[in-house]
Amino acid sequence: GISIPQLLTITYLQDKHNYQASHTELKDYLQLNPSTVTGIISRLEKKGLVARLPSLQDRRVGIISLTAQGLHLLQNTPEPLHEQLTTRLAQLTPADLQQLTRSLHILSDFFAVEASPIVTGGTNIDTEERN
């Protein structure tokens, strides 16, 4: 398997032109420090999901490219639950959405439980009358 940061990395590459991005672009997208991104890329490279390529414009810059194996993995990865839910909700009719909203309000009210009463120091709970 792969970790969430690894999945985010290859998903980002999938959406880029030629399935490629620089290390800096990945770092900025993932909002992680450079050494962490290097570790993610190294693990993905060992799994054959990405490849490091030299930049044609600047030899100091490395390009990270999604491999065919990485693309195949993404195409066979289930859609995240929140995206599935968004897709399904978008298919509902306005009447169905209203009914769902009413039902959610009922459930929300049903599960709204008042916080437990706070016992103060002056009460002896062992001698209190029990119903």
Secondary structure, 3 states (H helix, E strand, C coil): CCCHHHHHHHHHHHHCHHHEEEHHHHHHHHCCCHHHHHHHHHHHHHCCCEEEEECCCCCCCEEEEECHHHHHHHHCCCCCHHHHHHHHHHCCCHHHHHHHHHHHHHHHHHHCCCCCCCCCCCCCCCCCCCC
